[in-house]
């Protein structure tokens, strides 16, 4: 590659792997590089499984809808309620 002003923009495209590759080296993979994606997929599976379990629970459709509405209403009231302004009865 010839040096010139037109090639200066290509310098921004060079990353660590390009530099290491020029010397015949490569990045070292760590334990975190393969554990985190696995944990993410596992967590997603847990959430999907829990969601499916809720909807396949042995309740009638009406009971399930009322249960979901009640949970959403409780969650919404907790989220929209200002901190420190709870009503004491």
N, C-alpha and C positions, 0 to 999 in steps of 0.2 A: 504494500500500500504506500503510495507516495504521500508525502506530507504536503498539505495545502490547506488553505482556508476552507475549502469545500468539504474536507474530511473532518473538520473539527466537530461537527454535529454528531458524527458517529462515535465519538469518545463517550458520549452520554449513554450509549447502548451497551458499553462494556460492563460486565458484572464480574463478580468474584470467580465464578466458574470459568469464564473466558480467560482470565489471568492465570488461574491454576492450570487450565488446559494447555496454555502456551508452554508451560514448563513440564508437561506430562504428568501433572498431579490432578487429584480430584478432592472434593470436599469429603470430610469424614462424617458418616452418619452417626447420630447419637441415639441413645435409647428413647429419648423424647420424640425423635423423628418418626418412630414407628408406634409408640404407645399412644400418643395424643389422638391420632386419627382413629385408632381402634376404640379408645374410650368414647370418642364422639359418636361413632357408629353405634356402640353399645347403648349410650345414653338415649340416642334417638329411638332405638329399638324398644327401650324401656317405656319411653313416652308413648310411642305408637301402641305398644301392647296394653298399657294402662288405659288408653283411650278406647281401644277395642273392647277391653274387659268391661268398662263402664257401660258400653252400649249393648253388650251381650249378657248383661246381668239378668237374673231371673225376675224382672219387674215388667209390669205392663207398660206400654208406651206412654200412657197418661202419667203413671207414677214416675217414670224416668224423666219426662218433660218437666214435671213439677219439681223434682229433685234438682235437675240442672238449673231451672229458673231460680230456685231458692239459693243455690250455691253462687250463681252469678250475681244475684242481688246482694248477698252478704259480702262478696268480694268487692262489688262496685261501691257499697257503702263504706267499706274499710279504705278503699283507695281514694274516694272523693272527700272523706272526712278530714278536715284540717288537723294537723298534729297538735296535741295538747288541748283540743276543743271538744273532747269526748263528753257526752252527757253523763252525769253521775246521778243515779236514781236511788 
